[in-house]
Structures are given as structure tokens and as C-alpha cells.
Amino acid sequence: MYNFVLIRTYRKEDEPFCKKLLKADAMDPLNATFIGYLLKKSIFISINVVILLISLVSLIDGFPIIYFLIFILIAPIFLYIYLYVMYFKEAKYMEKEVSGILRIYMSDNTSHFWVAESYEFHLLNRHQQHEQRIFMTEEEFNNSNIDVSRHKKKVVGTIAFYKSSKIPNGAWITRLCVHKDYRRKGIGNHLVNRALQFGTEKGFITIHVIISEYRLNAIKLFINRGFHKILVRGTPYDTSIIYHELSYRTKYFKPNELFVTNPYNVQSVSN
């Protein structure tokens, strides 16, 4: 067997790899968010400001064009710095949380944390390195007796699941993350499947996730997996960034039952 991905329970020795992975993932939406801000919030204001400044420049003899350009760029520069600081704080929070995964997500049988570990054979040619990967559970891996002595292994994805304190018989999926070099290979889908299987086995009725509007691939992944949008909201500290809450109904769901979600329980994910 050449390449395969093992979906398994988190171990303490995974901590440094998960820290690096989740910190990078926290910073990943920065550029998309910046561009989205400019297009959504500033385009009409910017056009009016540019027209006004051009008119003023034409009236002021000898006004250096460099000052005009600097003035135009001030607002976007400050916006980028603000967003960078915001996402950097989230990245540092991620790093701190990873140190407490065993306590936060694995202290009882209603929560869990998984990693996707890629095994790649050392002596593959370029064509073989891009072949479709096989996915395995821990049980399948333990029963396979595969010789992995000549494989390189690397943690390339994460996902977490925990019981909701606000939604009756409900739970949350969070910390879905896939390394940028391993996306679009089915890893995110298999991680979500594992979390949904766990939630169904534990008898939860609904499973929820909250995703930034700028993580389009993640939204698409969950919708394709059977989730549907139920709420759209801003964060308490920045209402201009929209988050979508999506909900999955397990086999225990009854159509006449009503569930109310917590509007302040915002968790971010990515694919």
C-alpha cells in the first residue's frame, strides 16, 4: 500500500503538530476577509472619495500626486493591520487551546478530538505521490498489519466534537482543519463523517457548526454532507463579519421538535 490516511483519536504527542496546523489555519482567512471587506463595505465610499480628491487636486496647483496616493491607501492599510491583529489573537488562542485538548475535548464520553494522519511511502515517483489515498479507521489500521517502516507520517487534519450546553440533545463540530497542501483530497469529508458517526452513536439529535462567510469551501463541504443553514449572525466584537450556523439532523431527529441555538456560541472552522 502506497499512500493512505488514518483517521484516529488525538494523542498527547500530536500536540506540537496540531499547534502548528491550527495556528496556520486561524490565519488562513486573513486575505479573503480583507478583500471581502473592501468589496462589501468600502467600494462605494471609496469611489466617492476618489472623485472628491481628484476634484480637489485639480483645484490645488502643484499638489504632489504622491500625497494623493498615500491618502487613498491609508484606510486599506489600517484595515489590514486591524484584521491581522484580530486573526493573530485567534491563532494564539488556538495554540493555547491545543495544550488543553485532553481536558477540553476528551474528559468525558460526549466529546472527542480526532486527527488525520497521512502515511506516504518513501520511494514513490511523482505520479504515484498524487494517487488517490485510501482512508482507514483506527480499527482497520490495527487489523491490517501494514508495514509502515518506510512511510513518512504527518498530521494533516483535525476535528473536534463536544456536547452543547444550550441546545437540548445537541452538539457542536469545531476545529475542522486540513493542511493547505492536502485539501481537496477528501480528508475534510472523512473527518466530518467520523464526527457525525460519533454524534449519532452517542444519541445526539442535532449537530451544529458555525463557519465564517469567507470559508466558502467549508460551507460547501458541510452542505454537501447534509447540513442546512439555520442562522446568520455577526460576532459580538465585529458585526461586519458574517457567520453561518449550519445544522445536521441525526436519525433521532423528530420534525415536530424545536431547538433554539445559542447566539453567542461562535466557533470557527475550515476546510
Residue pairs with C-beta under 8 A, 6 or more apart in sequence:
1 121
1 134
1 146
2 120
2 121
2 124
2 128
2 131
3 118
3 119
3 120
3 121
3 124
3 128
3 129
3 131
3 133
3 134
4 118
4 119
4 133
4 134
4 135
4 136
4 146
5 116
5 117
5 118
5 119
5 133
5 134
5 135
5 136
5 156
5 185
5 187
5 190
6 116
6 117
6 119
6 135
6 136
6 137
6 138
6 141
7 114
7 115
7 116
7 117
7 135
7 136
7 137
7 138
7 190
7 191
7 194
8 114
8 115
8 117
8 137
8 138
8 141
9 106
9 112
9 113
9 114
9 115
9 138
10 18
10 101
10 102
10 105
10 106
10 113
10 114
10 115
10 158
12 102
14 115
14 155
15 98
15 99
15 101
17 115
17 154
17 155
18 98
18 101
18 115
18 155
18 158
19 94
19 95
19 98
19 99
21 155
21 156
21 157
21 158
21 177
21 179
22 91
22 94
22 95
22 97
22 98
22 158
22 175
22 177
23 91
23 92
23 94
23 95
24 91
24 179
24 180
25 94
25 177
25 270
26 87
26 90
26 91
26 93
26 94
26 268
27 87
27 88
27 91
28 180
28 270
29 87
29 212
29 214
29 215
29 270
30 83
30 84
30 87
32 214
32 215
33 83
33 87
33 212
33 214
33 241
34 79
34 80
34 83
36 213
36 214
37 79
37 83
37 240
38 46
38 76
38 79
40 240
41 240
42 75
42 76
46 72
46 75
49 72
50 72
53 68
53 71
53 72
56 63
57 63
57 65
57 68
86 238
90 268
97 104
101 113
101 160
104 111
104 162
105 111
105 112
105 113
105 160
105 161
105 162
106 112
106 113
109 202
110 162
110 163
110 171
110 202
111 160
111 161
111 162
111 163
112 160
112 161
112 195
112 198
113 158
113 159
113 160
113 161
113 175
114 158
114 159
114 160
114 191
114 194
114 195
115 155
115 157
115 158
116 155
116 156
116 157
116 158
116 178
116 182
116 187
116 190
116 191
117 153
117 154
117 155
117 156
118 133
118 153
118 154
118 155
118 156
118 182
119 148
119 151
119 152
119 153
120 129
120 151
120 152
120 153
120 154
121 128
121 150
121 151
121 152
122 150
122 151
122 152
123 150
133 185
133 186
135 186
135 190
136 144
137 194
154 179
156 178
156 179
156 181
156 182
156 187
157 176
157 177
157 178
157 179
157 182
157 187
157 188
157 191
158 175
158 176
158 177
158 191
159 173
159 174
159 175
159 176
159 177
159 191
159 192
159 194
159 195
160 173
160 174
160 175
160 195
161 171
161 172
161 173
161 174
161 195
161 198
161 199
161 207
162 171
162 172
162 174
163 170
163 171
163 172
163 204
164 170
164 171
164 172
164 208
164 262
164 265
165 262
166 260
166 261
166 262
166 265
167 206
167 208
167 259
167 260
167 261
167 262
168 205
168 259
169 203
169 204
169 205
169 206
169 252
170 204
170 205
170 206
170 207
170 208
170 259
170 261
171 199
171 202
171 204
171 206
171 207
171 208
172 207
172 208
172 209
172 210
172 265
172 267
173 192
173 195
173 207
173 208
173 209
173 269
174 209
174 210
174 267
174 268
174 269
175 267
175 269
176 188
176 191
176 192
176 209
176 218
176 269
176 270
176 271
177 269
177 270
178 187
178 188
178 191
178 270
178 271
183 217
183 271
188 218
188 221
188 271
189 221
189 224
189 225
192 221
192 222
192 225
193 225
195 207
196 207
196 225
196 248
196 250
199 207
199 250
200 250
200 251
200 252
203 252
204 250
204 252
205 249
205 250
205 252
205 253
205 254
205 257
205 259
206 247
206 248
206 249
206 250
206 253
206 259
207 247
207 248
207 250
208 245
208 246
208 247
208 248
208 261
209 222
209 227
209 245
209 246
209 248
209 267
209 269
210 243
210 244
210 245
210 246
210 265
210 266
210 267
210 268
210 269
211 218
211 219
211 222
211 243
211 244
211 246
211 268
211 269
212 241
212 242
212 243
212 244
212 268
213 219
213 241
213 242
213 243
213 244
214 241
215 268
215 269
215 270
215 271
217 270
217 271
218 269
218 270
218 271
219 244
219 246
221 271
222 246
222 248
223 229
223 246
225 248
226 248
226 249
227 246
227 247
227 248
228 246
228 247
229 244
229 245
229 246
230 245
230 246
230 247
230 261
231 244
231 245
231 261
231 263
232 242
232 243
232 244
232 245
233 242
233 243
233 245
233 263
233 266
234 240
234 241
234 242
234 243
235 241
235 243
235 266
236 264
236 266
243 266
243 268
245 261
247 259
247 261
